[in-house]
Amino acid sequence: MKTSKQTYRISFAVVAVAVALSTGAHAEYRCATPQQLDTEERRACDLAPQETPDALIQFVNRTKGIYNLYVNDYVSEADVKRWELAEQKGVPDSPAIAKAKGDARDSSMRD
């Protein structure tokens, strides 16, 4: 039994449309509709407006196994611009990084 070229084309088109729709749905900015978000997604939206992406990235990475969140879903273009501006101004490292640097300095002074 031979399958026509048109059947292959239709099948390919259906798959292409399905992939495009699923990719588009996943790449949306989730914080635009806060009333439709779960608690963990609202938390990610609350973390995105900070001066650096550190807290958001840490939250997403720490809870990835539970919630399967993606950082890019909660970041707007305005967030990226603000982070870049803060980086140019020289915003100090996050408290966790600063503490780790301080701990490393303290331990090297003890030796």
C-alpha positions in Angstrom: 0.0 0.0 0.0 1.5 3.3 -1.1 0.9 6.5 0.8 0.6 9.6 -1.3 2.9 12.6 -1.0 -0.1 14.7 0.0 -0.8 12.5 3.0 2.9 13.0 4.1 2.5 16.8 3.6 -0.7 16.9 5.7 0.9 14.9 8.4 4.0 17.1 8.5 1.8 20.2 8.5 -0.2 18.9 11.5 3.0 18.1 13.4 4.5 21.5 12.6 1.4 23.3 13.8 1.2 21.2 17.0 4.9 22.0 17.8 4.4 25.7 17.1 1.3 25.9 19.3 3.0 24.1 22.2 6.1 26.2 22.0 4.1 29.4 21.8 2.0 28.4 24.8 5.1 27.7 26.9 7.0 30.9 26.0 4.3 33.3 27.2 4.9 35.9 29.9 3.0 34.2 32.8 2.9 37.2 35.2 0.6 39.1 32.8 -2.4 37.1 34.2 -1.7 36.8 38.0 -5.3 35.7 38.7 -4.6 32.5 36.8 -1.4 31.5 38.5 -0.7 29.0 41.3 1.0 30.1 44.5 4.5 29.1 43.3 4.0 31.0 40.0 2.9 34.1 41.9 6.1 33.7 44.0 8.2 33.7 40.9 6.4 36.8 39.6 7.1 38.5 43.0 10.8 37.7 42.7 11.3 38.9 39.0 11.0 42.6 39.7 14.0 42.6 42.0 17.2 44.4 41.0 19.0 41.2 40.1 17.7 37.9 38.8 19.5 36.0 41.6 16.5 35.3 43.8 14.2 34.2 40.9 16.9 31.9 39.5 17.6 30.4 42.9 13.8 29.8 43.5 13.3 28.2 40.1 16.4 26.0 40.4 15.6 25.0 44.0 12.0 24.0 43.1 12.5 22.7 39.6 11.8 19.1 40.6 8.6 20.1 42.3 7.0 22.8 40.2 8.9 22.6 36.9 9.1 26.3 36.4 11.2 28.1 33.8 12.8 31.5 34.5 12.0 33.0 31.1 8.3 32.5 31.7 8.4 35.0 34.6 10.7 37.6 33.1 9.5 40.6 31.1 11.5 42.8 28.8 11.3 45.5 31.5 12.9 43.1 34.0 15.8 42.4 31.7 16.4 46.1 31.1 16.3 46.8 34.8 18.8 44.0 35.5 21.1 45.2 32.8 20.9 48.8 34.2 21.6 47.6 37.7 24.6 45.6 36.5 26.0 48.7 34.8 25.6 50.7 38.0 27.4 48.0 39.8 24.8 46.6 42.2 26.6 44.5 44.8 26.3 40.7 44.7 23.4 39.0 46.3 23.6 38.5 50.1 24.2 34.8 49.7 27.2 35.4 47.4 28.5 38.2 49.6 28.3 35.9 52.7 30.1 33.1 50.8 32.9 35.5 49.8 33.1 36.8 53.4 33.3 33.2 54.7 36.1 32.4 52.3 38.0 35.5 53.3 37.6 34.7 57.0 38.8 31.1 56.6 41.9 32.3 54.6 42.8 34.7 57.4 42.6 31.9 60.0 45.2 29.8 58.1 
